[in-house]
Amino acid sequence: MSDAEKLDALLEPVKASFRAGLKQSLPSFIEFNQDTAENKILTPNVYGAIKSQCHKISGSAKTLGFKELGDSAADVEKCIGAIDMSENGHTTVNGISEIFNTFLLNVRAAI
């Protein structure tokens, strides 16, 4: 068995756990995507939670070999990071739907 095959065998349980976490988070990602597509006003806490999840996914995905997922999660994180929250603590984000759709496609491909 080559070193690469040994590494793949060692990483498989980690990848399986990563996929399970993505699958568990998928419903909340879908809900967020629908809310942003409908231009619903969301609180900074919602955006912060999604940004945090995407930050974690980005690093883990790239480490585990899911490059497209890692890149799209980083794009979502960057987009949310550029949001200027309104004075009343709520905001809408223009343009995030397309970026988030790409992220969702990559989540589904990974699981």
C-alpha positions as CSV (number, residue, x, y, z in Angstrom):
1,M,0.0,0.0,0.0
2,S,1.4,3.4,-1.0
3,D,1.7,6.3,1.4
4,A,-1.0,8.1,-0.5
5,E,-3.3,5.1,-0.1
6,K,-2.5,4.9,3.6
7,L,-3.3,8.6,4.0
8,D,-6.6,8.2,2.1
9,A,-7.5,5.3,4.4
10,L,-6.7,7.4,7.5
11,L,-8.7,10.4,6.2
12,E,-11.8,8.5,5.2
13,P,-13.4,8.5,8.7
14,V,-12.7,12.3,8.9
15,K,-14.2,12.8,5.5
16,A,-17.2,10.8,6.5
17,S,-17.7,12.9,9.6
18,F,-17.3,16.1,7.6
19,R,-19.9,14.9,5.1
20,A,-22.3,14.0,7.9
21,G,-21.9,17.5,9.3
22,L,-22.6,19.0,5.9
23,K,-25.7,16.9,5.6
24,Q,-26.9,17.9,9.0
25,S,-26.4,21.6,8.1
26,L,-28.0,21.4,4.7
27,P,-31.6,22.3,5.8
28,S,-30.4,25.5,7.5
29,F,-28.3,26.4,4.4
30,I,-31.4,25.9,2.2
31,E,-33.5,28.0,4.5
32,F,-30.9,30.8,4.5
33,N,-30.7,30.6,0.7
34,Q,-34.5,30.9,0.3
35,D,-34.6,33.8,2.7
36,T,-31.9,35.7,0.8
37,A,-33.5,34.9,-2.6
38,E,-36.8,36.4,-1.3
39,N,-34.9,39.4,0.0
40,K,-36.1,38.8,3.5
41,I,-34.6,41.0,6.2
42,L,-32.3,38.9,8.4
43,T,-30.5,39.8,11.6
44,P,-26.7,40.1,11.9
45,N,-26.8,36.9,14.0
46,V,-28.1,34.9,11.1
47,Y,-25.4,36.2,8.8
48,G,-22.8,35.7,11.5
49,A,-23.8,32.1,12.0
50,I,-23.6,31.4,8.3
51,K,-20.3,33.2,8.0
52,S,-18.8,31.2,10.9
53,Q,-20.0,27.9,9.4
54,C,-18.6,28.8,6.0
55,H,-15.3,29.8,7.6
56,K,-15.0,26.3,9.2
57,I,-16.2,24.5,6.1
58,S,-13.7,26.4,3.9
59,G,-10.6,25.4,5.9
60,S,-11.8,21.8,6.4
61,A,-12.9,21.3,2.9
62,K,-9.6,22.4,1.4
63,T,-7.7,20.2,3.8
64,L,-9.8,17.2,3.0
65,G,-9.6,17.6,-0.8
66,F,-13.0,19.3,-1.5
67,K,-11.4,22.3,-3.3
68,E,-14.5,23.6,-5.0
69,L,-16.5,23.5,-1.8
70,G,-13.7,25.2,0.1
71,D,-13.5,28.0,-2.5
72,S,-17.3,28.6,-2.6
73,A,-17.5,28.6,1.2
74,A,-14.7,31.2,1.3
75,D,-16.6,33.3,-1.3
76,V,-19.8,33.2,0.9
77,E,-17.7,34.2,3.9
78,K,-16.1,37.1,2.0
79,C,-19.5,38.3,0.7
80,I,-21.0,38.2,4.2
81,G,-18.0,39.9,5.6
82,A,-18.5,42.8,3.3
83,I,-22.0,43.5,4.5
84,D,-22.6,46.8,6.1
85,M,-25.3,46.2,8.7
86,S,-28.0,48.8,9.0
87,E,-28.6,50.8,12.1
88,N,-31.7,48.8,13.2
89,G,-29.7,45.6,13.3
90,H,-31.3,44.0,10.3
91,T,-30.1,43.9,6.7
92,T,-30.7,42.4,3.3
93,V,-27.9,41.4,1.0
94,N,-27.9,41.9,-2.7
95,G,-26.0,39.4,-4.8
96,I,-25.4,36.7,-2.3
97,S,-28.0,34.3,-3.8
98,E,-25.8,33.4,-6.8
99,I,-22.7,32.9,-4.6
100,F,-24.7,30.9,-2.1
101,N,-26.3,28.7,-4.9
102,T,-22.8,27.8,-6.0
103,F,-21.9,26.9,-2.4
104,L,-25.1,24.8,-2.1
105,L,-24.2,22.9,-5.3
106,N,-20.8,22.1,-3.9
107,V,-22.2,21.0,-0.5
108,R,-24.6,18.6,-2.3
109,A,-21.7,17.3,-4.4
110,A,-19.6,16.6,-1.3
111,I,-22.3,14.7,0.6
